[in-house]
Amino acid sequence: MKNLLQSLNGRSLTIVFASFIVMLTTLGILFYEDSKKTVAVTLNDEEMVIKTHADTIKELLEEELDVSLQSKDYVYPKAASKVKDDLQVVWMQAKQVTIVKDNEKKTIWTTAGTVAEALKEQKITLSDHDKVSPKPQTALQPKMAINVKKAYHLTLIDGGKEQEVWSPSTTVADFLTQQGIKLNQLDRVEPPLTESITKNGVVNVIRVEKVTDVVEEPVEFAVITKKDESLEKGTQKTVTPGKTGRISRQYEVTLENGQEVERKLMSEQMVAAKQDRVVAVGTKDLASQVSRGTAPTGTELYVSATAYTANCNGCSGRTATGLNLRANPNMKVIAVDPSVIPLGSKVFVEGYGYAVAADTGGAIKGYKIDVFVPSNAEAYRWGRRNVKITILQ
């Protein structure tokens, strides 16, 4: 019985002791856990709440959250700050990125979350026309390359039509591609495609095309004169009438912006041959028809007479009836008022001789005539005189 009591007492003591140890351990654990500080942590925009015995922010991040702190990271409060209950800790990892702006390269460290935020940090403002790659809203990644091309103000002239545009392109070729401008084989661009564009520059696209133009053109006939002794001097007669010919010509026409700049003859074909006009010019002298010493008979008039040449101001060299005075400088011709002396009349002019009334003149009105002479000197010598003129029967 005594042994049994002793056995029970030893067993109870062990149980009591073990229970005491468990209780102390539990109390220790409860006390340890209860002594932790509650901290709200934001790691790269990811939020969490933890309990910690860490003494400093650095210890909390590195030892408990396995964060490798870099000097360029954003930490709030500072890494050396003491951890307090209900503290809010923010850590943003710094990323190394490269910004290439208009071919100028710069490497930076930043805690920005997006491309746009990184550019704003660098005081790079963007317009609606600037080109950014990757897009501004893209999340920033370590070692990311950001390309920024600032847009230029340009004047684009396409086929003669002008418009104001903005473009971040670096060469004329890139600019035209960005604007959706397609060039045809013959089109020309100023400045050349390989040149770089400049601020406020002008890009001129000249639309060039070549077309075929077939036209019928007249071929003027020539006037051929032949002497005829059977006709009186100063008269003429058409032997063969003239006829204008026609020729078909094919041209290659170069157009720039719709305007013709060059025309090149490619081929031609005669459609209708020309026929030259043949004119017989009389050479018989009127004086031979009048006997020596016999005065000419006919209607006599007294007129005021001046002289003119084939080369006077405004003179064509041809008479109103078609006589070529320049080709026949010794021809005897007078200009008359047809209402007084009919054209074609054969006349005898005192001091001038036998002639034909074959021309008119703006100043020849009424009883006035103008006698044709070969030179200016003779015209000056003639001057102005009153003469008797006989219209021959």
C-alpha positions in Angstrom: 0.0 0.0 0.0 2.8 2.3 0.9 4.6 1.5 -2.4 1.4 2.2 -4.3 1.0 5.6 -2.7 4.6 6.4 -3.4 4.1 5.4 -7.0 1.1 7.6 -7.5 2.7 10.6 -5.9 5.8 10.4 -8.3 3.6 10.1 -11.3 1.5 13.1 -10.3 4.5 15.2 -9.7 5.8 14.4 -13.2 2.4 15.4 -14.7 2.2 18.5 -12.6 5.8 19.5 -13.6 5.1 18.8 -17.3 1.9 20.8 -17.2 3.8 23.6 -15.6 6.4 23.5 -18.3 3.7 23.5 -21.0 2.0 26.4 -19.4 5.2 28.4 -19.1 6.0 27.7 -22.8 2.5 28.7 -23.8 2.7 31.9 -21.8 6.1 32.6 -23.3 4.8 32.1 -26.8 1.8 34.2 -26.1 4.0 36.9 -24.5 6.5 36.8 -27.5 3.7 37.1 -30.0 1.9 39.8 -28.1 5.1 41.8 -27.9 5.4 42.0 -31.8 4.6 45.3 -33.4 2.0 45.5 -36.2 3.3 47.2 -39.3 1.6 48.0 -42.7 4.1 47.4 -45.5 3.8 48.4 -49.2 6.4 46.7 -51.4 6.3 48.0 -55.0 2.6 48.8 -54.7 1.8 45.4 -53.1 0.3 45.9 -49.6 0.6 43.6 -46.6 0.3 43.7 -42.8 2.9 41.9 -40.7 3.9 41.5 -37.0 7.6 41.9 -36.3 10.2 42.1 -33.6 12.5 44.0 -36.1 14.2 47.0 -34.5 14.7 49.1 -37.6 13.1 49.5 -41.1 16.3 48.1 -42.7 16.2 45.0 -40.5 12.4 44.5 -41.2 12.9 44.7 -45.0 16.2 42.8 -45.3 15.8 40.1 -42.6 12.1 39.5 -42.5 10.9 40.4 -46.0 14.0 39.3 -47.9 14.3 42.7 -49.6 17.8 43.7 -50.9 18.0 47.4 -50.2 19.8 49.6 -52.7 20.9 53.2 -52.1 18.7 54.5 -54.9 15.5 52.7 -53.6 12.7 54.7 -52.1 12.2 53.9 -48.4 9.8 55.6 -46.1 10.4 56.1 -43.3 14.2 56.1 -43.6 15.9 52.7 -43.4 17.5 53.6 -40.0 14.2 54.5 -38.5 12.9 52.5 -35.5 9.9 50.2 -36.0 6.8 51.2 -34.1 3.5 49.7 -33.7 1.0 50.6 -36.5 3.8 52.0 -38.6 3.3 52.3 -42.4 6.4 51.4 -44.4 6.7 52.0 -48.2 9.5 50.6 -50.3 9.9 51.1 -54.0 12.6 49.4 -55.8 14.8 51.7 -58.0 15.1 50.5 -61.6 17.9 51.4 -64.0 16.4 52.6 -67.4 17.8 54.3 -70.5 16.1 57.3 -72.0 17.0 58.1 -75.6 15.7 61.6 -76.6 16.3 62.8 -80.1 19.4 60.5 -80.3 20.7 61.8 -76.9 21.2 58.8 -74.5 20.9 59.0 -70.7 20.9 56.2 -68.1 19.0 56.9 -64.8 17.8 55.2 -61.7 14.1 55.7 -60.9 11.3 54.5 -58.7 8.7 55.6 -61.1 6.0 53.2 -61.8 5.3 54.0 -65.5 7.2 55.4 -68.5 5.2 58.6 -68.2 6.2 59.0 -64.6 9.9 58.4 -65.4 9.8 61.1 -68.1 8.1 63.5 -65.8 10.9 63.0 -63.3 13.3 64.0 -66.0 11.2 67.1 -66.8 10.5 65.8 -70.3 7.2 67.1 -71.4 5.3 65.4 -74.2 2.9 66.8 -76.8 0.2 64.9 -78.6 2.5 64.7 -81.7 5.6 63.3 -79.9 6.4 59.6 -80.4 7.3 57.5 -77.3 8.2 53.8 -77.2 7.1 51.9 -75.1 3.8 53.8 -74.6 3.6 56.3 -71.7 1.2 54.1 -69.7 3.6 51.0 -69.8 4.8 49.8 -66.4 8.5 50.5 -65.9 10.8 47.4 -66.0 14.5 47.2 -65.0 16.9 47.9 -67.9 14.1 49.2 -70.0 15.0 51.5 -73.0 12.6 54.5 -73.5 12.8 56.2 -76.9 11.4 59.7 -77.2 11.2 61.5 -80.5 10.0 65.1 -80.3 7.7 66.2 -83.1 8.7 69.0 -85.5 6.4 71.6 -87.1 6.6 71.2 -90.9 4.9 72.3 -94.0 3.9 69.5 -96.3 3.2 70.3 -100.0 1.8 67.3 -101.8 1.0 67.8 -105.5 0.7 71.5 -104.9 -1.6 71.2 -101.9 -0.1 72.7 -98.7 -0.8 71.7 -95.1 0.7 72.2 -91.7 1.8 69.0 -89.9 3.8 67.7 -86.9 6.2 64.8 -87.2 8.8 63.1 -85.0 10.4 61.6 -88.1 14.2 62.1 -88.5 14.5 61.8 -92.3 12.3 62.9 -95.2 11.6 59.2 -96.1 10.5 58.4 -92.5 8.3 61.5 -92.5 6.5 60.6 -95.7 5.9 57.1 -94.4 4.5 58.5 -91.1 2.2 60.8 -93.1 1.0 57.9 -95.3 2.4 59.5 -98.5 3.1 57.0 -101.3 5.4 58.0 -104.1 5.0 57.0 -107.7 7.9 56.1 -109.9 8.4 59.5 -111.5 7.6 61.6 -108.4 10.2 64.0 -107.1 10.7 65.1 -103.5 12.5 68.2 -102.2 14.6 67.9 -100.1 15.9 64.3 -101.0 14.5 61.3 -99.1 17.8 60.7 -97.2 18.0 64.2 -95.8 17.1 64.9 -92.2 14.1 67.1 -91.6 14.4 70.4 -89.7 12.1 72.3 -87.5 9.7 74.5 -89.6 11.1 72.9 -92.7 9.2 72.4 -96.0 8.8 69.0 -97.7 7.6 69.3 -101.3 6.2 66.3 -103.1 6.1 67.0 -106.8 3.8 64.6 -108.6 5.3 63.8 -112.0 3.6 62.0 -114.9 4.1 61.5 -118.6 1.2 61.4 -121.0 0.9 61.1 -124.8 -0.7 63.9 -126.7 -1.6 63.5 -130.4 -2.5 66.7 -132.2 -3.1 67.7 -135.8 -1.3 70.9 -136.7 -1.5 73.1 -139.9 1.3 73.2 -142.4 1.3 76.7 -143.9 1.8 77.0 -147.7 4.5 79.2 -149.2 3.9 81.9 -151.8 6.0 81.5 -154.9 6.2 84.4 -157.3 7.0 84.1 -161.0 7.7 86.9 -163.5 5.1 87.2 -166.3 5.9 89.5 -169.2 2.3 89.3 -170.4 1.0 91.1 -167.3 1.5 94.8 -166.8 4.0 95.8 -164.3 2.5 96.3 -160.8 -0.2 93.6 -161.3 -0.3 90.0 -160.3 -2.3 86.9 -161.0 -2.8 83.7 -158.9 -1.7 80.8 -161.0 -2.2 78.1 -158.4 -4.2 78.7 -155.2 -2.5 77.8 -151.9 -3.7 75.0 -149.7 -2.8 74.5 -146.0 -1.6 71.0 -145.2 -2.2 69.0 -142.0 0.3 66.9 -140.1 -0.4 64.6 -137.1 2.3 64.9 -134.3 2.6 62.6 -131.3 4.2 64.2 -128.2 5.4 62.9 -124.9 4.2 65.5 -122.4 5.7 65.7 -118.9 3.4 67.1 -116.2 4.4 68.3 -112.8 1.5 68.7 -110.4 -0.8 68.7 -113.4 1.0 71.5 -115.2 2.9 70.9 -118.5 6.7 71.5 -118.1 8.0 69.7 -121.2 6.8 68.5 -124.6 8.9 66.1 -126.6 8.1 65.2 -130.2 8.0 61.4 -130.6 6.7 60.9 -134.2 4.8 62.7 -136.9 2.7 61.7 -139.9 1.5 63.8 -142.9 -2.3 63.8 -143.0 -2.7 66.2 -146.0 0.1 67.7 -148.0 0.3 71.4 -148.4 0.0 73.1 -151.8 2.1 76.2 -152.4 0.5 79.3 -153.9 2.0 80.4 -157.2 1.5 84.0 -158.2 2.5 85.6 -161.6 3.8 89.1 -161.2 3.6 91.4 -164.3 6.8 92.9 -165.7 5.3 94.7 -168.8 6.1 98.5 -168.5 3.1 100.7 -168.9 5.2 103.4 -170.4 5.8 101.2 -173.5 2.1 101.3 -174.2 2.2 105.1 -174.5 3.7 106.7 -177.6 6.6 109.0 -176.9 5.5 112.6 -176.7 1.8 111.6 -176.3 0.3 112.7 -173.0 -1.6 110.1 -171.1 -5.4 110.3 -171.4 -8.0 109.7 -168.7 -9.6 111.3 -165.7 -7.4 114.0 -164.3 -7.3 114.9 -160.5 -5.1 117.2 -158.5 -4.1 115.6 -155.2 -1.7 116.1 -152.3 1.1 113.6 -152.6 3.5 112.2 -149.9 5.9 109.2 -150.1 6.4 106.1 -148.1 8.8 103.0 -148.0 8.2 99.3 -147.3 10.1 99.6 -144.0 8.2 102.5 -142.4 6.9 102.3 -138.9 4.1 99.7 -138.7 4.5 98.7 -142.4 4.3 95.0 -143.2 5.9 95.3 -146.6 2.8 94.0 -148.3 0.2 96.2 -150.0 -3.6 96.0 -149.4 -3.8 94.0 -152.6 -1.0 91.6 -151.6 2.0 93.0 -153.5 5.3 92.3 -151.8 7.1 95.7 -151.8 10.2 94.5 -150.0 10.8 91.9 -152.6 10.1 94.4 -155.4 11.6 97.7 -154.2 11.4 99.3 -157.7 7.7 98.6 -158.2 5.6 101.7 -159.0 2.7 101.7 -156.5 0.6 104.4 -154.9 -1.7 104.3 -151.8 -5.1 105.8 -152.4 -8.5 106.4 -150.9 -10.5 103.7 -152.8 -13.6 105.9 -152.8 -11.7 108.4 -154.9 -9.4 106.2 -156.9 -10.5 102.5 -157.2 -7.9 99.9 -156.2 -6.3 98.3 -159.2 -6.5 101.5 -161.3 -3.6 102.2 -163.6 -2.5 105.8 -163.1 0.1 108.4 -164.3 1.4 110.6 -161.5 3.2 113.8 -162.4 6.8 113.6 -161.3 6.5 109.9 -160.5 5.4 108.1 -163.6 3.1 105.2 -164.4 1.9 103.3 -161.4 -0.9 101.1 -160.1 -3.3 102.0 -157.2 -2.6 98.9 -155.1 -2.4 100.1 -151.5 -4.3 102.1 -148.9 -3.3 104.0 -145.7 -4.9 105.2 -142.5 -4.0 108.8 -143.3 -4.9 108.6 -147.0 -8.4 110.1 -147.1 -10.0 112.0 -150.0 -7.7 113.7 -152.5 -4.5 112.4 -151.1 -2.0 109.8 -152.3 1.1 108.2 -151.0 3.8 107.2 -153.6 6.0 104.2 -152.9 9.8 104.8 -153.1 12.7 102.4 -152.4 14.4 104.3 -149.6 13.9 106.9 -146.8 16.2 109.3 -148.6 13.9 109.4 -151.6 10.9 109.8 -149.4 12.5 112.8 -147.8 13.3 114.3 -151.1 9.7 113.8 -152.3 8.3 115.5 -149.2 4.8 116.8 -149.7 3.6 118.3 -153.0 0.5 118.9 -155.0 0.5 116.9 -158.2 -1.7 116.1 -161.1 -2.8 112.4 -161.4 -4.4 110.8 -164.4 -6.5 107.7 -164.0 -5.9 105.9 -167.3 -8.7 104.7 -169.5 
